[in-house]
Amino acid sequence: MSLQKVKKYIDPAALLVSIILALLVWIYVDNRRIENKTVKVSLLLNLAEGWELSSDVPKSITVVLQGPKEQMKGMAVNTISLNKTITAPSKHDVYTENILIKDADLRLPSGVAVLSVSPSQIEVTVVRLVPQYVRVRPVFEGKPAKGYRVLRMDADPSYVEVMVPKGLVKPGDFLECYPIDVSGKAEDIYRRVGVQPAELTGGRKLQTDKGIDVSVIIEPIPAVKVLKKVPVRVLYGPILGLRIMKINPPTVTLEIEGSKAILDNLTEKDPIVYVDTSDITGEVRGEHILRCRIHLPVGVVVKDIVPKEVKITVK
């Protein structure tokens, strides 16, 4: 039979159908081909309330899976996890358990099998948590207004409860509050703040979510200032019509104490130093030694005055 006769008997439509069927069979067979896949599976440990891990435990394990190519390709690996529950005896404060990882522990789609798990055994140590009390220290940052200082800080409560392994908190351990900014402040501050976590020996973090009421007491900085040549004045009292001919000495030296913010602005003209002629007894005319009296701004006190008395001559 010639080639032309062969071509005459080939049906193009039948040929196309045959090719399509062959391709579908190949795709089906290829998708049913068994493949291996290595994945990382999250390890989740369930602990009873009041317990925590005290040993390093891997966050994931390596699993080799086997299954049909099509199924392995579409499998959501991130949904696969391994959950294990640790139940510690009530009489223990520290408990160690060896966890064996079995194929049945992994929830996998039908048709997918586990070839290997690494590690297949994990040692887990848990420790019981007990309540302990830790001192809280308030903290400030910045500088108050010029002439003022932070006198003290108080925390309420001054101790907080934390859940930690027995004996972990030592005398002298403390937690610090988040700092309060006192920049430019000239009055007391009252605020509720959180507590900063602290790292203890061994890397353990000590923390609490309790809020603390902190008071910052701000006061003027006490200062001492010496004013020289403060003039002495005379309060005449009931002896009107007489003249004070002489005051000896006419000025005094004044040592005063008070807020730095106030003292910085005081000069010799501000304090009032005077003698009162009503203190004179007997004959008015003549020489008299009288005690100096002082009037000062609020918040300022006298530490010393030199001299304390002056001589006046009345005519």
VOGU-3710 file (C-alpha; in Angstrom, 3 decimals, decimal comma):
1> mslqkvkkyi> 0,000/0,000/0,000  1,409/3,353/-0,983  1,941/6,249/1,409  -0,777/8,193/-0,312  -3,254/5,387/0,360  -2,193/5,258/4,061  -2,787/8,987/4,465  -6,162/8,477/2,818  -7,274/6,082/5,582  -5,989/8,323/8,586
11> dpaallvsii> -8,814/10,281/10,223  -7,410/13,618/11,578  -10,167/13,899/14,187  -9,455/10,418/15,521  -5,759/11,239/15,684  -6,431/14,379/17,741  -8,630/12,473/20,163  -5,932/9,831/20,578  -3,295/12,461/21,379  -5,553/14,144/23,947
21> lallvwiyvd> -6,351/10,828/25,613  -2,668/9,942/25,739  -1,856/13,316/27,317  -4,584/12,913/29,939  -3,340/9,428/30,807  0,201/10,771/31,153  -0,947/13,647/33,409  -2,983/11,229/35,542  -0,074/8,814/35,907  2,355/11,674/36,628
31> nrrienktvk> 0,112/13,148/39,319  -0,239/9,738/40,952  3,521/9,425/41,172  4,724/9,082/44,762  7,014/11,846/46,037  8,781/12,739/49,301  8,654/16,177/50,899  10,609/17,574/53,880  8,727/20,125/55,991  9,126/21,997/59,265
41> vslllnlaeg> 6,270/21,349/61,693  5,554/23,654/64,658  5,855/22,039/68,074  3,215/23,278/70,534  3,408/22,300/74,207  0,343/22,602/76,434  1,146/23,224/80,115  -1,174/23,338/83,087  -1,792/26,764/84,641  0,958/27,715/87,079
51> welssdvpks> 3,726/25,893/85,197  6,302/27,044/82,671  9,155/25,609/80,615  12,593/25,766/82,219  14,517/24,002/79,442  15,215/24,872/75,814  12,766/23,102/73,541  12,870/23,274/69,730  10,091/25,368/68,240  9,711/22,959/65,319
61> itvvlqgpke> 10,631/19,479/64,163  11,676/18,179/60,754  9,276/15,705/59,136  9,701/13,790/55,860  6,319/13,114/54,264  5,411/10,808/51,370  2,369/10,956/49,129  1,052/11,466/45,590  2,707/14,335/43,733  -0,548/16,211/43,142
71> qmkgmavnti> -1,566/15,935/46,796  1,869/16,919/48,094  1,935/19,950/45,846  -1,368/21,331/47,101  -0,919/20,432/50,766  -0,967/23,440/53,180  2,158/22,710/55,177  1,615/25,640/57,545  -1,550/24,001/58,881  0,332/20,950/60,120
81> slnktitaps> 1,308/21,145/63,784  2,306/18,884/66,621  0,537/19,358/69,975  1,745/17,733/73,163  0,387/18,096/76,692  2,683/17,987/79,717  0,966/16,945/82,930  3,219/17,393/85,955  2,487/15,552/89,225  1,061/17,881/91,883
91> khdvytenil> 3,772/17,005/94,425  6,618/18,162/92,186  8,064/21,687/91,857  10,250/20,612/88,922  9,269/17,876/86,492  11,081/16,374/83,482  9,403/14,262/80,795  10,718/12,608/77,622  8,257/13,186/74,805  8,142/10,519/72,086
101> ikdadlrlps> 6,864/11,835/68,773  4,747/9,304/66,907  3,399/9,371/63,374  -0,133/9,445/64,767  0,620/12,717/66,571  0,592/14,510/63,200  -2,761/15,166/61,578  -2,174/14,587/57,875  -4,421/14,303/54,834  -5,477/10,799/53,800
111> gvavlsvsps> -2,877/9,228/51,545  0,074/11,115/53,060  2,416/9,113/55,288  5,300/9,990/57,617  8,681/8,570/56,610  10,778/10,091/59,415  10,688/12,614/62,263  13,705/14,476/63,666  14,092/14,680/66,555  11,864/11,787/67,464
121> qievtvvrlv> 12,287/12,328/71,196  12,436/15,599/73,174  13,265/16,114/76,834  11,067/18,766/78,446  11,515/20,211/81,934  8,792/22,322/83,532  8,822/24,249/86,803  5,999/25,283/89,110  5,344/29,022/89,548  4,651/30,494/92,990
131> pqyvrvrpvf> 3,634/34,043/94,009  6,421/36,281/95,317  6,558/39,994/96,064  9,055/42,374/94,483  9,776/45,984/95,405  8,839/48,641/92,841  11,104/51,647/92,312  9,696/54,839/90,696  11,944/56,645/88,199  11,988/60,140/86,686
141> egkpakgyrv> 13,797/61,702/83,751  14,575/65,270/82,782  15,157/68,321/84,996  12,524/70,371/86,845  12,166/74,111/86,280  15,136/76,285/87,199  15,390/76,629/90,954  13,425/73,432/91,669  14,388/69,870/92,487  12,759/66,458/92,958
151> lrmdadpsyv> 12,492/65,958/96,695  11,224/62,363/96,586  9,161/59,814/94,644  6,591/57,423/96,083  5,055/54,297/94,521  1,681/52,843/95,509  1,760/49,912/95,880  5,461/49,711/96,673  5,497/45,925/96,097  3,883/43,831/93,350
161> evmvpkglvk> 3,120/40,134/93,109  4,917/38,116/90,430  4,606/34,440/89,518  8,083/32,883/89,417  9,809/29,599/90,287  10,387/29,201/94,005  13,517/30,956/95,261  14,158/32,888/92,047  13,563/36,344/93,528  16,364/37,360/95,894
171> pgdflecypi> 16,455/40,096/98,557  17,314/43,349/96,841  15,669/42,474/93,518  13,335/45,187/92,272  11,356/46,409/89,286  11,462/49,941/87,906  8,448/51,908/86,747  8,488/53,535/83,349  10,044/56,993/83,902  7,992/60,129/84,466
181> dvsgkaediy> 9,209/63,219/82,627  9,689/66,147/85,035  11,243/68,511/82,481  10,370/72,125/83,306  7,984/71,162/86,140  7,638/73,380/89,200  4,848/71,462/90,983  4,115/67,937/92,180  3,189/65,254/89,632  0,759/62,380/90,211
191> rrvgvqpael> 0,479/59,703/87,527  -0,346/56,011/86,979  2,424/54,208/85,089  3,398/50,705/84,024  6,330/48,619/85,256  9,348/47,805/83,091  10,390/44,133/82,773  13,723/43,257/84,382  16,167/40,507/83,521  17,391/38,381/86,410
201> tggrklqtdk> 20,437/36,160/86,600  20,148/33,395/84,032  18,156/35,474/81,561  14,802/35,065/83,293  12,475/38,056/82,781  10,621/39,435/85,757  7,500/41,381/84,843  4,006/42,405/85,885  1,085/44,037/84,099  -0,058/45,877/87,216
211> gidvsviiep> -0,205/49,691/87,094  1,496/51,769/89,798  0,399/55,162/91,172  3,510/57,325/91,327  3,818/60,707/93,028  6,755/63,014/92,317  7,245/65,686/94,981  8,958/68,772/93,541  10,169/71,583/95,778  12,109/74,806/95,351
221> ipavkvlkkv> 15,834/74,280/95,803  16,742/75,699/99,241  19,517/78,263/99,057  21,311/80,728/101,263  22,080/84,270/100,203  23,960/87,073/101,920  22,756/90,640/101,329  25,221/93,281/102,413  24,417/96,918/103,195  20,689/96,445/103,680
231> pvrvlygpil> 19,457/99,892/104,880  17,937/100,184/108,344  14,682/102,120/108,462  12,843/103,687/111,385  9,248/103,148/112,385  8,400/106,230/114,454  5,523/104,833/116,397  4,019/107,273/118,945  6,910/109,801/119,018  5,788/111,899/116,088
241> glrimkinpp> 7,414/115,314/115,921  10,854/114,049/116,954  13,714/113,544/114,562  16,123/110,682/114,221  19,450/112,366/113,754  21,639/109,328/113,395  21,485/105,525/112,883  24,661/103,619/113,633  25,342/101,544/111,662  22,980/102,672/108,877
251> tvtleiegsk> 23,079/99,258/107,142  23,244/95,604/108,201  24,326/92,337/106,642  21,470/89,885/106,178  21,836/86,118/105,651  18,607/84,626/104,355  17,396/81,182/103,267  14,655/80,167/100,849  13,820/79,011/97,362  16,669/79,539/94,940
261> aildnltekd> 14,155/80,760/92,389  13,104/83,542/94,791  16,530/84,378/96,191  18,048/84,759/92,738  15,824/87,805/92,196  16,242/89,426/95,628  18,465/92,469/96,130  19,338/94,655/99,130  16,273/96,771/98,371  13,741/93,984/98,871
271> pivyvdtsdi> 14,009/93,019/102,571  12,720/95,583/105,040  14,981/95,970/108,087  13,701/98,496/110,653  13,719/99,591/114,264  10,545/100,625/116,068  10,711/103,698/118,297  7,913/102,249/120,379  10,612/100,008/121,857  12,156/103,085/123,539
281> tgevrgehil> 11,614/103,241/127,298  12,191/106,287/129,488  13,404/109,583/128,061  12,902/109,618/124,298  15,551/112,138/123,394  19,063/110,840/123,397  20,794/107,683/122,274  19,029/104,329/122,248  20,027/100,804/121,208  17,133/99,077/119,454
291> rcrihlpvgv> 16,648/95,569/118,100  16,376/95,224/114,333  13,133/93,878/112,995  12,820/92,232/109,568  10,065/91,808/106,993  10,801/89,323/104,175  8,932/87,881/101,151  6,877/84,734/101,727  9,039/81,612/101,675  12,197/83,418/102,829
301> vvkdivpkev> 13,555/83,154/106,386  16,385/84,859/108,276  19,440/82,835/109,191  21,430/85,698/110,638  21,631/89,482/110,823  24,757/91,464/111,687  24,473/93,496/113,798  21,286/92,509/115,525  20,935/95,915/117,132  21,667/99,512/116,045
311> kitvk> 22,106/102,795/117,921  19,830/105,685/117,099  20,044/109,298/118,246  16,710/111,058/118,790  16,297/114,851/119,022
//
